[in-house]
Amino acid sequence: MVSDAAIATVVALVVTASFPFYLYGAWIILESDPVTWAVLTRHLKYISVGLLLTTVPFLTWMLPRFIAHFGGGLAAVHAFLGLQAYAMLILALTGIIRIFQVKRAHDLYGTPNPEMDIGELHENMDSWRWRLRAGVAGYIIFWLLAWTLGVARFFILHTDYL
């Protein structure tokens, strides 16, 4: 039978491996002007891998064990920060879905117009863009905080270093 420490090590490595996918996915968007359909789908492939590498271990290993290993304040803060990260992701999705719909309706993914101000496409575009930016920034901040506490908990629970 595989020990908890071995599984925790694999989970820690898998979740840690998601971060470069987030960074590269962000870099793809930041370096592209305009964002075409090909750029968007390439970006989403990397972001999706990052989300899978974080969410699958969360749902299959961390969440089922949370109550049994609720070891006090550090576990509660770790869980709180992780849930806040997902809440910020939902905020980002409420922006990107609407932006996507408007850009798709104006065929800006198929025939991009770099001179077009997307803020003029819809009266709520600035609000949606703010939600997207705040959600992504919040997700990364809370993800990093939760990851840091998760690594600390890993060392406390599964190693002799602390």
Secondary structure, 3 states (H helix, E strand, C coil): CCCHHHHHHHHHHHHHHHHHHHHHHHHHHHCCCCCCHHHHHHHHHHHHHHHHHHHHHHHHHHHHHHCCCCCCHHHHHHHHHHHHHHHHHHHHHHHHHHHHHHHHHCCCCCCCCCCCCHHHCCCCHHHHHHHHHHHHHHHHHHHHHHHHHHHHHHHHHHCCCC
